[in-house]
Amino acid sequence: MNWPLQGQQDCLNQVVEEALCEGPQVITANGEETAVVVYIKEYRRLKSPSDTLADFLMHSPLRRSGIRIERDQNLERDVDL
């Protein structure tokens, strides 16, 4: 839901309640989206550092799947100069 900022200062409680129940609430000013109110748990989830690529690969369900990826050992390439 979009919430125009002008005239809505009194509705902050409703905006927060909607963020808790319905998800992120977009705040607009002069018809432009300017801010988002989100539930604090969602904010902390988004703010937390994400895993590194190495962590992702180590915890991948494909790690022990037996998939073998082979690459072409021919390192020569035709290059037009």
N, CA, C and O atoms as a CHARMM CRD file, in Angstrom:
* protein
*
  324
    1    1 MET  N      0.84600  -1.17700   0.00000 PROA 1      0.00000
    2    1 MET  CA     0.00000   0.00000   0.00000 PROA 1      0.00000
    3    1 MET  C      0.88900   1.23700   0.00000 PROA 1      0.00000
    4    1 MET  O      1.94500   1.22900   0.63300 PROA 1      0.00000
    5    2 ASN  N      0.48800   2.29500  -0.69300 PROA 2      0.00000
    6    2 ASN  CA     1.20500   3.56200  -0.70000 PROA 2      0.00000
    7    2 ASN  C      0.56500   4.53300   0.27600 PROA 2      0.00000
    8    2 ASN  O     -0.65900   4.59300   0.38900 PROA 2      0.00000
    9    3 TRP  N      1.38100   5.28200   0.96800 PROA 3      0.00000
   10    3 TRP  CA     0.92400   6.24000   1.95800 PROA 3      0.00000
   11    3 TRP  C      1.47500   7.61900   1.61000 PROA 3      0.00000
   12    3 TRP  O      2.68100   7.83400   1.73100 PROA 3      0.00000
   13    4 PRO  N      0.62800   8.56500   1.17900 PROA 4      0.00000
   14    4 PRO  CA     1.13500   9.91500   0.94700 PROA 4      0.00000
   15    4 PRO  C      1.54100  10.54200   2.28200 PROA 4      0.00000
   16    4 PRO  O      0.79800  10.47500   3.26100 PROA 4      0.00000
   17    5 LEU  N      2.73100  11.15400   2.30700 PROA 5      0.00000
   18    5 LEU  CA     3.24600  11.73500   3.54600 PROA 5      0.00000
   19    5 LEU  C      2.41100  12.91800   4.00100 PROA 5      0.00000
   20    5 LEU  O      2.14200  13.07600   5.19100 PROA 5      0.00000
   21    6 GLN  N      2.00200  13.74600   3.05400 PROA 6      0.00000
   22    6 GLN  CA     1.24200  14.93500   3.40500 PROA 6      0.00000
   23    6 GLN  C     -0.08000  14.54500   4.06400 PROA 6      0.00000
   24    6 GLN  O     -0.86700  13.78600   3.49900 PROA 6      0.00000
   25    7 GLY  N     -0.31000  15.06700   5.24600 PROA 7      0.00000
   26    7 GLY  CA    -1.56500  14.82000   5.94200 PROA 7      0.00000
   27    7 GLY  C     -1.65700  13.46900   6.62500 PROA 7      0.00000
   28    7 GLY  O     -2.71600  13.13000   7.15400 PROA 7      0.00000
   29    8 GLN  N     -0.58700  12.68300   6.63300 PROA 8      0.00000
   30    8 GLN  CA    -0.64600  11.34300   7.20600 PROA 8      0.00000
   31    8 GLN  C      0.14300  11.20600   8.50600 PROA 8      0.00000
   32    8 GLN  O      0.26100  10.10000   9.03500 PROA 8      0.00000
   33    9 GLN  N      0.67600  12.28900   9.02300 PROA 9      0.00000
   34    9 GLN  CA     1.46100  12.18700  10.24700 PROA 9      0.00000
   35    9 GLN  C      0.64600  11.55600  11.38100 PROA 9      0.00000
   36    9 GLN  O      1.20400  10.85400  12.22400 PROA 9      0.00000
   37   10 ASP  N     -0.63900  11.79600  11.40800 PROA 10     0.00000
   38   10 ASP  CA    -1.49400  11.24300  12.46100 PROA 10     0.00000
   39   10 ASP  C     -1.75900   9.75300  12.25700 PROA 10     0.00000
   40   10 ASP  O     -2.27100   9.09300  13.16100 PROA 10     0.00000
   41   11 CYS  N     -1.42400   9.22200  11.10600 PROA 11     0.00000
   42   11 CYS  CA    -1.71400   7.82200  10.80000 PROA 11     0.00000
   43   11 CYS  C     -0.49300   6.91500  10.97000 PROA 11     0.00000
   44   11 CYS  O     -0.50000   5.77900  10.49600 PROA 11     0.00000
   45   12 LEU  N      0.54800   7.40300  11.63600 PROA 12     0.00000
   46   12 LEU  CA     1.76300   6.60300  11.78100 PROA 12     0.00000
   47   12 LEU  C      1.47400   5.26300  12.43800 PROA 12     0.00000
   48   12 LEU  O      2.02100   4.24400  12.01700 PROA 12     0.00000
   49   13 ASN  N      0.63400   5.24100  13.45300 PROA 13     0.00000
   50   13 ASN  CA     0.29700   3.97300  14.09800 PROA 13     0.00000
   51   13 ASN  C     -0.30200   2.98600  13.11300 PROA 13     0.00000
   52   13 ASN  O      0.01800   1.79800  13.15300 PROA 13     0.00000
   53   14 GLN  N     -1.16200   3.45900  12.23700 PROA 14     0.00000
   54   14 GLN  CA    -1.79200   2.59200  11.24100 PROA 14     0.00000
   55   14 GLN  C     -0.75300   2.08300  10.24700 PROA 14     0.00000
   56   14 GLN  O     -0.78700   0.91500   9.86000 PROA 14     0.00000
   57   15 VAL  N      0.17100   2.94800   9.83100 PROA 15     0.00000
   58   15 VAL  CA     1.20900   2.54800   8.88900 PROA 15     0.00000
   59   15 VAL  C      2.05800   1.44600   9.50100 PROA 15     0.00000
   60   15 VAL  O      2.35000   0.44900   8.84100 PROA 15     0.00000
   61   16 VAL  N      2.45500   1.61600  10.75300 PROA 16     0.00000
   62   16 VAL  CA     3.27000   0.61700  11.44000 PROA 16     0.00000
   63   16 VAL  C      2.49500  -0.69200  11.57900 PROA 16     0.00000
   64   16 VAL  O      3.05100  -1.76600  11.35300 PROA 16     0.00000
   65   17 GLU  N      1.25200  -0.61400  11.93800 PROA 17     0.00000
   66   17 GLU  CA     0.41900  -1.81400  12.07000 PROA 17     0.00000
   67   17 GLU  C      0.29900  -2.54100  10.73600 PROA 17     0.00000
   68   17 GLU  O      0.37300  -3.76800  10.69100 PROA 17     0.00000
   69   18 GLU  N      0.11400  -1.79600   9.65000 PROA 18     0.00000
   70   18 GLU  CA     0.04000  -2.40700   8.31800 PROA 18     0.00000
   71   18 GLU  C      1.36800  -3.07200   7.96000 PROA 18     0.00000
   72   18 GLU  O      1.37700  -4.14000   7.34800 PROA 18     0.00000
   73   19 ALA  N      2.49100  -2.45200   8.33500 PROA 19     0.00000
   74   19 ALA  CA     3.80400  -3.05500   8.06300 PROA 19     0.00000
   75   19 ALA  C      3.94200  -4.37800   8.80500 PROA 19     0.00000
   76   19 ALA  O      4.51800  -5.33000   8.27900 PROA 19     0.00000
   77   20 LEU  N      3.42000  -4.43700  10.01200 PROA 20     0.00000
   78   20 LEU  CA     3.47900  -5.67800  10.79700 PROA 20     0.00000
   79   20 LEU  C      2.60200  -6.76300  10.18200 PROA 20     0.00000
   80   20 LEU  O      3.00500  -7.92400  10.12000 PROA 20     0.00000
   81   21 CYS  N      1.42600  -6.39800   9.73700 PROA 21     0.00000
   82   21 CYS  CA     0.44800  -7.38300   9.26400 PROA 21     0.00000
   83   21 CYS  C      0.54000  -7.69100   7.77300 PROA 21     0.00000
   84   21 CYS  O      0.39700  -8.84300   7.36300 PROA 21     0.00000
   85   22 GLU  N      0.77600  -6.66800   6.96800 PROA 22     0.00000
   86   22 GLU  CA     0.68300  -6.81600   5.52300 PROA 22     0.00000
   87   22 GLU  C      2.02400  -6.79400   4.80100 PROA 22     0.00000
   88   22 GLU  O      2.10500  -7.20200   3.64300 PROA 22     0.00000
   89   23 GLY  N      3.07900  -6.32300   5.46600 PROA 23     0.00000
   90   23 GLY  CA     4.38100  -6.21600   4.82000 PROA 23     0.00000
   91   23 GLY  C      4.77200  -4.76500   4.60900 PROA 23     0.00000
   92   23 GLY  O      4.10700  -3.86000   5.11300 PROA 23     0.00000
   93   24 PRO  N      5.84600  -4.53800   3.86700 PROA 24     0.00000
   94   24 PRO  CA     6.38200  -3.19200   3.68400 PROA 24     0.00000
   95   24 PRO  C      5.33800  -2.18700   3.19900 PROA 24     0.00000
   96   24 PRO  O      4.50900  -2.49300   2.34200 PROA 24     0.00000
   97   25 GLN  N      5.39900  -0.97800   3.76900 PROA 25     0.00000
   98   25 GLN  CA     4.48600   0.10400   3.40900 PROA 25     0.00000
   99   25 GLN  C      5.29800   1.23700   2.79000 PROA 25     0.00000
  100   25 GLN  O      6.26100   1.71300   3.39200 PROA 25     0.00000
  101   26 VAL  N      4.91600   1.66700   1.60000 PROA 26     0.00000
  102   26 VAL  CA     5.63400   2.70800   0.87100 PROA 26     0.00000
  103   26 VAL  C      5.07600   4.07500   1.26400 PROA 26     0.00000
  104   26 VAL  O      3.86400   4.28700   1.27000 PROA 26     0.00000
  105   27 ILE  N      5.98700   5.00000   1.59300 PROA 27     0.00000
  106   27 ILE  CA     5.62300   6.37400   1.91500 PROA 27     0.00000
  107   27 ILE  C      5.92000   7.23200   0.68700 PROA 27     0.00000
  108   27 ILE  O      6.99800   7.13400   0.10100 PROA 27     0.00000
  109   28 THR  N      4.97100   8.06400   0.30500 PROA 28     0.00000
  110   28 THR  CA     5.18200   8.94200  -0.84000 PROA 28     0.00000
  111   28 THR  C      5.14800  10.39800  -0.39000 PROA 28     0.00000
  112   28 THR  O      4.47100  10.74600   0.57700 PROA 28     0.00000
  113   29 ALA  N      5.88200  11.23500  -1.09900 PROA 29     0.00000
  114   29 ALA  CA     5.84700  12.68000  -0.88700 PROA 29     0.00000
  115   29 ALA  C      5.75200  13.32400  -2.25700 PROA 29     0.00000
  116   29 ALA  O      6.58600  13.06900  -3.12700 PROA 29     0.00000
  117   30 ASN  N      4.75400  14.14800  -2.45200 PROA 30     0.00000
  118   30 ASN  CA     4.51700  14.79500  -3.75100 PROA 30     0.00000
  119   30 ASN  C      4.40200  13.77100  -4.87400 PROA 30     0.00000
  120   30 ASN  O      4.87100  14.00700  -5.98700 PROA 30     0.00000
  121   31 GLY  N      3.77700  12.63300  -4.57900 PROA 31     0.00000
  122   31 GLY  CA     3.56400  11.60700  -5.58100 PROA 31     0.00000
  123   31 GLY  C      4.76800  10.72200  -5.86600 PROA 31     0.00000
  124   31 GLY  O      4.67900   9.81900  -6.69700 PROA 31     0.00000
  125   32 GLU  N      5.88700  10.96000  -5.19800 PROA 32     0.00000
  126   32 GLU  CA     7.10900  10.17500  -5.40600 PROA 32     0.00000
  127   32 GLU  C      7.32500   9.23000  -4.22200 PROA 32     0.00000
  128   32 GLU  O      7.17400   9.62900  -3.06700 PROA 32     0.00000
  129   33 GLU  N      7.67500   7.98900  -4.51100 PROA 33     0.00000
  130   33 GLU  CA     8.00700   7.05200  -3.43900 PROA 33     0.00000
  131   33 GLU  C      9.30200   7.51600  -2.77200 PROA 33     0.00000
  132   33 GLU  O     10.31700   7.69600  -3.44500 PROA 33     0.00000
  133   34 THR  N      9.26800   7.71000  -1.44800 PROA 34     0.00000
  134   34 THR  CA    10.43500   8.26600  -0.76300 PROA 34     0.00000
  135   34 THR  C     10.95600   7.40700   0.37900 PROA 34     0.00000
  136   34 THR  O     12.12400   7.53000   0.74600 PROA 34     0.00000
  137   35 ALA  N     10.13800   6.55200   0.94300 PROA 35     0.00000
  138   35 ALA  CA    10.57300   5.74700   2.08000 PROA 35     0.00000
  139   35 ALA  C      9.71800   4.49100   2.16900 PROA 35     0.00000
  140   35 ALA  O      8.67000   4.38400   1.53300 PROA 35     0.00000
  141   36 VAL  N     10.19100   3.54000   2.97600 PROA 36     0.00000
  142   36 VAL  CA     9.45800   2.30200   3.20200 PROA 36     0.00000
  143   36 VAL  C      9.48000   1.99700   4.68800 PROA 36     0.00000
  144   36 VAL  O     10.52900   2.07700   5.32700 PROA 36     0.00000
  145   37 VAL  N      8.33500   1.64900   5.23700 PROA 37     0.00000
  146   37 VAL  CA     8.23900   1.19900   6.62900 PROA 37     0.00000
  147   37 VAL  C      8.14800  -0.32000   6.59400 PROA 37     0.00000
  148   37 VAL  O      7.24500  -0.88200   5.97400 PROA 37     0.00000
  149   38 VAL  N      9.09800  -0.98600   7.27100 PROA 38     0.00000
  150   38 VAL  CA     9.11400  -2.44900   7.31100 PROA 38     0.00000
  151   38 VAL  C      9.16100  -2.91900   8.75100 PROA 38     0.00000
  152   38 VAL  O      9.59600  -2.19200   9.64300 PROA 38     0.00000
  153   39 TYR  N      8.71200  -4.13800   8.96400 PROA 39     0.00000
  154   39 TYR  CA     8.77400  -4.79600  10.25500 PROA 39     0.00000
  155   39 TYR  C     10.23700  -4.92100  10.65200 PROA 39     0.00000
  156   39 TYR  O     11.07200  -5.22000   9.79900 PROA 39     0.00000
  157   40 ILE  N     10.57100  -4.70300  11.90600 PROA 40     0.00000
  158   40 ILE  CA    11.95700  -4.66800  12.35900 PROA 40     0.00000
  159   40 ILE  C     12.70200  -5.97600  12.07600 PROA 40     0.00000
  160   40 ILE  O     13.89400  -5.94600  11.76900 PROA 40     0.00000
  161   41 LYS  N     12.02600  -7.11300  12.17500 PROA 41     0.00000
  162   41 LYS  CA    12.70100  -8.38200  11.87900 PROA 41     0.00000
  163   41 LYS  C     13.11900  -8.45100  10.41500 PROA 41     0.00000
  164   41 LYS  O     14.19100  -8.96200  10.09400 PROA 41     0.00000
  165   42 GLU  N     12.26600  -7.93500   9.52800 PROA 42     0.00000
  166   42 GLU  CA    12.59800  -7.90700   8.10900 PROA 42     0.00000
  167   42 GLU  C     13.76500  -6.96400   7.85800 PROA 42     0.00000
  168   42 GLU  O     14.66100  -7.28300   7.07500 PROA 42     0.00000
  169   43 TYR  N     13.76500  -5.81000   8.51100 PROA 43     0.00000
  170   43 TYR  CA    14.87000  -4.85700   8.37800 PROA 43     0.00000
  171   43 TYR  C     16.18900  -5.49100   8.81700 PROA 43     0.00000
  172   43 TYR  O     17.20200  -5.37400   8.12700 PROA 43     0.00000
  173   44 ARG  N     16.16800  -6.15100   9.94700 PROA 44     0.00000
  174   44 ARG  CA    17.40500  -6.78600  10.45000 PROA 44     0.00000
  175   44 ARG  C     17.86800  -7.90500   9.53000 PROA 44     0.00000
  176   44 ARG  O     19.06900  -8.10000   9.34300 PROA 44     0.00000
  177   45 ARG  N     16.92400  -8.63900   8.95400 PROA 45     0.00000
  178   45 ARG  CA    17.28700  -9.69100   8.01300 PROA 45     0.00000
  179   45 ARG  C     17.96700  -9.09700   6.78100 PROA 45     0.00000
  180   45 ARG  O     18.97800  -9.61500   6.30700 PROA 45     0.00000
  181   46 LEU  N     17.40700  -8.02000   6.27800 PROA 46     0.00000
  182   46 LEU  CA    17.96900  -7.37100   5.09900 PROA 46     0.00000
  183   46 LEU  C     19.31100  -6.70700   5.39800 PROA 46     0.00000
  184   46 LEU  O     20.18800  -6.65500   4.53600 PROA 46     0.00000
  185   47 LYS  N     19.46500  -6.20600   6.61100 PROA 47     0.00000
  186   47 LYS  CA    20.66900  -5.47900   7.00100 PROA 47     0.00000
  187   47 LYS  C     21.83100  -6.40300   7.32300 PROA 47     0.00000
  188   47 LYS  O     22.98800  -6.00900   7.18100 PROA 47     0.00000
  189   48 SER  N     21.54600  -7.61600   7.75100 PROA 48     0.00000
  190   48 SER  CA    22.59800  -8.52500   8.18400 PROA 48     0.00000
  191   48 SER  C     23.52000  -8.86300   7.02200 PROA 48     0.00000
  192   48 SER  O     23.08400  -8.94500   5.87400 PROA 48     0.00000
  193   49 PRO  N     24.79700  -9.05900   7.33000 PROA 49     0.00000
  194   49 PRO  CA    25.73200  -9.39600   6.24900 PROA 49     0.00000
  195   49 PRO  C     25.36200 -10.73700   5.63800 PROA 49     0.00000
  196   49 PRO  O     25.02300 -11.69000   6.34000 PROA 49     0.00000
  197   50 SER  N     25.43300 -10.78800   4.34300 PROA 50     0.00000
  198   50 SER  CA    25.11800 -12.04400   3.67600 PROA 50     0.00000
  199   50 SER  C     26.34900 -12.94200   3.65600 PROA 50     0.00000
  200   50 SER  O     27.47600 -12.48700   3.85200 PROA 50     0.00000
  201   51 ASP  N     26.11100 -14.19400   3.42100 PROA 51     0.00000
  202   51 ASP  CA    27.20600 -15.15400   3.36500 PROA 51     0.00000
  203   51 ASP  C     28.13300 -14.83300   2.19900 PROA 51     0.00000
  204   51 ASP  O     27.73500 -14.21400   1.21200 PROA 51     0.00000
  205   52 THR  N     29.35800 -15.26400   2.34100 PROA 52     0.00000
  206   52 THR  CA    30.30500 -15.11600   1.24100 PROA 52     0.00000
  207   52 THR  C     30.00500 -16.17700   0.19100 PROA 52     0.00000
  208   52 THR  O     29.23700 -17.10600   0.44000 PROA 52     0.00000
  209   53 LEU  N     30.60900 -16.03800  -0.97700 PROA 53     0.00000
  210   53 LEU  CA    30.43200 -17.03200  -2.02600 PROA 53     0.00000
  211   53 LEU  C     30.93500 -18.38500  -1.54300 PROA 53     0.00000
  212   53 LEU  O     30.32200 -19.41400  -1.83000 PROA 53     0.00000
  213   54 ALA  N     32.04300 -18.39100  -0.81300 PROA 54     0.00000
  214   54 ALA  CA    32.57900 -19.65100  -0.28900 PROA 54     0.00000
  215   54 ALA  C     31.57600 -20.31500   0.65700 PROA 54     0.00000
  216   54 ALA  O     31.38200 -21.52900   0.59500 PROA 54     0.00000
  217   55 ASP  N     30.93500 -19.53000   1.53500 PROA 55     0.00000
  218   55 ASP  CA    29.91900 -20.08200   2.43600 PROA 55     0.00000
  219   55 ASP  C     28.75200 -20.67100   1.65000 PROA 55     0.00000
  220   55 ASP  O     28.26400 -21.75900   1.95800 PROA 55     0.00000
  221   56 PHE  N     28.31900 -19.94400   0.64200 PROA 56     0.00000
  222   56 PHE  CA    27.22000 -20.41900  -0.19200 PROA 56     0.00000
  223   56 PHE  C     27.56800 -21.75600  -0.84100 PROA 56     0.00000
  224   56 PHE  O     26.76800 -22.69100  -0.82100 PROA 56     0.00000
  225   57 LEU  N     28.76000 -21.84000  -1.41300 PROA 57     0.00000
  226   57 LEU  CA    29.16200 -23.07000  -2.08300 PROA 57     0.00000
  227   57 LEU  C     29.33800 -24.21900  -1.10400 PROA 57     0.00000
  228   57 LEU  O     28.98900 -25.35700  -1.41900 PROA 57     0.00000
  229   58 MET  N     29.87700 -23.94000   0.08000 PROA 58     0.00000
  230   58 MET  CA    30.06800 -24.98800   1.09200 PROA 58     0.00000
  231   58 MET  C     28.72900 -25.54900   1.58700 PROA 58     0.00000
  232   58 MET  O     28.64600 -26.72300   1.94800 PROA 58     0.00000
  233   59 HSD  N     27.68600 -24.71500   1.60500 PROA 59     0.00000
  234   59 HSD  CA    26.38000 -25.15600   2.10600 PROA 59     0.00000
  235   59 HSD  C     25.39900 -25.48600   0.98900 PROA 59     0.00000
  236   59 HSD  O     24.22000 -25.72200   1.25200 PROA 59     0.00000
  237   60 SER  N     25.86100 -25.50400  -0.22600 PROA 60     0.00000
  238   60 SER  CA    24.99800 -25.79700  -1.36100 PROA 60     0.00000
  239   60 SER  C     24.50500 -27.24300  -1.31000 PROA 60     0.00000
  240   60 SER  O     25.27100 -28.14900  -0.98000 PROA 60     0.00000
  241   61 PRO  N     23.23700 -27.46000  -1.63300 PROA 61     0.00000
  242   61 PRO  CA    22.72900 -28.83600  -1.67100 PROA 61     0.00000
  243   61 PRO  C     23.38900 -29.65900  -2.77600 PROA 61     0.00000
  244   61 PRO  O     23.29800 -30.88700  -2.76700 PROA 61     0.00000
  245   62 LEU  N     24.04800 -29.00300  -3.71800 PROA 62     0.00000
  246   62 LEU  CA    24.70500 -29.72200  -4.80700 PROA 62     0.00000
  247   62 LEU  C     26.13600 -30.12300  -4.44600 PROA 62     0.00000
  248   62 LEU  O     26.80800 -30.78300  -5.23900 PROA 62     0.00000
  249   63 ARG  N     26.60600 -29.73500  -3.26700 PROA 63     0.00000
  250   63 ARG  CA    27.99300 -29.97600  -2.89200 PROA 63     0.00000
  251   63 ARG  C     28.38400 -31.44800  -2.99900 PROA 63     0.00000
  252   63 ARG  O     29.46200 -31.76200  -3.50500 PROA 63     0.00000
  253   64 ARG  N     27.55800 -32.32000  -2.54900 PROA 64     0.00000
  254   64 ARG  CA    27.86300 -33.76300  -2.57200 PROA 64     0.00000
  255   64 ARG  C     26.95400 -34.51400  -3.55500 PROA 64     0.00000
  256   64 ARG  O     26.66100 -35.69300  -3.36000 PROA 64     0.00000
  257   65 SER  N     26.52000 -33.83100  -4.59300 PROA 65     0.00000
  258   65 SER  CA    25.57700 -34.43400  -5.52500 PROA 65     0.00000
  259   65 SER  C     26.23900 -35.34700  -6.55000 PROA 65     0.00000
  260   65 SER  O     25.56200 -36.12100  -7.22600 PROA 65     0.00000
  261   66 GLY  N     27.55700 -35.25700  -6.66600 PROA 66     0.00000
  262   66 GLY  CA    28.25000 -36.08100  -7.64200 PROA 66     0.00000
  263   66 GLY  C     28.34600 -35.44200  -9.02000 PROA 66     0.00000
  264   66 GLY  O     28.87900 -36.04500  -9.95100 PROA 66     0.00000
  265   67 ILE  N     27.83700 -34.24100  -9.14900 PROA 67     0.00000
  266   67 ILE  CA    27.93100 -33.55000 -10.43700 PROA 67     0.00000
  267   67 ILE  C     29.40100 -33.25900 -10.72700 PROA 67     0.00000
  268   67 ILE  O     30.13200 -32.74000  -9.88300 PROA 67     0.00000
  269   68 ARG  N     29.80800 -33.60600 -11.93600 PROA 68     0.00000
  270   68 ARG  CA    31.18200 -33.31600 -12.36200 PROA 68     0.00000
  271   68 ARG  C     31.11600 -32.32900 -13.50600 PROA 68     0.00000
  272   68 ARG  O     30.47900 -32.57100 -14.53100 PROA 68     0.00000
  273   69 ILE  N     31.77400 -31.23600 -13.30900 PROA 69     0.00000
  274   69 ILE  CA    31.81400 -30.21100 -14.34300 PROA 69     0.00000
  275   69 ILE  C     33.20000 -30.24400 -14.96500 PROA 69     0.00000
  276   69 ILE  O     34.21500 -30.07400 -14.28900 PROA 69     0.00000
  277   70 GLU  N     33.20800 -30.46200 -16.24600 PROA 70     0.00000
  278   70 GLU  CA    34.48000 -30.50700 -16.95100 PROA 70     0.00000
  279   70 GLU  C     34.54700 -29.34500 -17.91500 PROA 70     0.00000
  280   70 GLU  O     33.55400 -28.98200 -18.54400 PROA 70     0.00000
  281   71 ARG  N     35.71100 -28.77400 -18.02200 PROA 71     0.00000
  282   71 ARG  CA    35.86800 -27.68200 -18.96200 PROA 71     0.00000
  283   71 ARG  C     36.78600 -28.10100 -20.08800 PROA 71     0.00000
  284   71 ARG  O     37.59800 -29.01500 -19.94800 PROA 71     0.00000
  285   72 ASP  N     36.64500 -27.43400 -21.17500 PROA 72     0.00000
  286   72 ASP  CA    37.46000 -27.70400 -22.35300 PROA 72     0.00000
  287   72 ASP  C     38.91600 -27.36300 -22.02600 PROA 72     0.00000
  288   72 ASP  O     39.22400 -26.22800 -21.66200 PROA 72     0.00000
  289   73 GLN  N     39.78700 -28.32300 -22.15500 PROA 73     0.00000
  290   73 GLN  CA    41.19900 -28.11000 -21.84600 PROA 73     0.00000
  291   73 GLN  C     41.95100 -27.41800 -22.99200 PROA 73     0.00000
  292   73 GLN  O     43.11600 -27.05000 -22.84100 PROA 73     0.00000
  293   74 ASN  N     41.28700 -27.24600 -24.12200 PROA 74     0.00000
  294   74 ASN  CA    41.88500 -26.55200 -25.25300 PROA 74     0.00000
  295   74 ASN  C     41.88000 -25.06700 -24.96100 PROA 74     0.00000
  296   74 ASN  O     40.83400 -24.42200 -25.01600 PROA 74     0.00000
  297   75 LEU  N     43.03600 -24.52700 -24.65300 PROA 75     0.00000
  298   75 LEU  CA    43.11800 -23.10800 -24.27500 PROA 75     0.00000
  299   75 LEU  C     43.31600 -22.20300 -25.48400 PROA 75     0.00000
  300   75 LEU  O     43.30700 -20.98000 -25.34700 PROA 75     0.00000
  301   76 GLU  N     43.49300 -22.78800 -26.66600 PROA 76     0.00000
  302   76 GLU  CA    43.69200 -21.98000 -27.86700 PROA 76     0.00000
  303   76 GLU  C     42.37600 -21.37500 -28.32400 PROA 76     0.00000
  304   76 GLU  O     41.33100 -22.02400 -28.29000 PROA 76     0.00000
  305   77 ARG  N     42.44500 -20.12700 -28.74900 PROA 77     0.00000
  306   77 ARG  CA    41.26800 -19.44900 -29.28500 PROA 77     0.00000
  307   77 ARG  C     41.67400 -18.72200 -30.56400 PROA 77     0.00000
  308   77 ARG  O     42.79100 -18.22200 -30.69200 PROA 77     0.00000
  309   78 ASP  N     40.75000 -18.68200 -31.48800 PROA 78     0.00000
  310   78 ASP  CA    40.95800 -17.89200 -32.68400 PROA 78     0.00000
  311   78 ASP  C     40.60000 -16.44500 -32.37900 PROA 78     0.00000
  312   78 ASP  O     39.50400 -16.15400 -31.89800 PROA 78     0.00000
  313   79 VAL  N     41.53600 -15.53700 -32.66300 PROA 79     0.00000
  314   79 VAL  CA    41.29500 -14.12600 -32.40500 PROA 79     0.00000
  315   79 VAL  C     41.52000 -13.35500 -33.69300 PROA 79     0.00000
  316   79 VAL  O     42.57900 -13.45500 -34.31300 PROA 79     0.00000
  317   80 ASP  N     40.51100 -12.58100 -34.09200 PROA 80     0.00000
  318   80 ASP  CA    40.65200 -11.72200 -35.26400 PROA 80     0.00000
  319   80 ASP  C     41.20700 -10.38000 -34.82400 PROA 80     0.00000
  320   80 ASP  O     40.61400  -9.69600 -33.99000 PROA 80     0.00000
  321   81 LEU  N     42.35300 -10.00300 -35.39000 PROA 81     0.00000
  322   81 LEU  CA    42.94200  -8.70800 -35.04800 PROA 81     0.00000
  323   81 LEU  C     42.78900  -7.73900 -36.16300 PROA 81     0.00000
  324   81 LEU  O     43.22800  -6.59400 -36.05000 PROA 81     0.00000
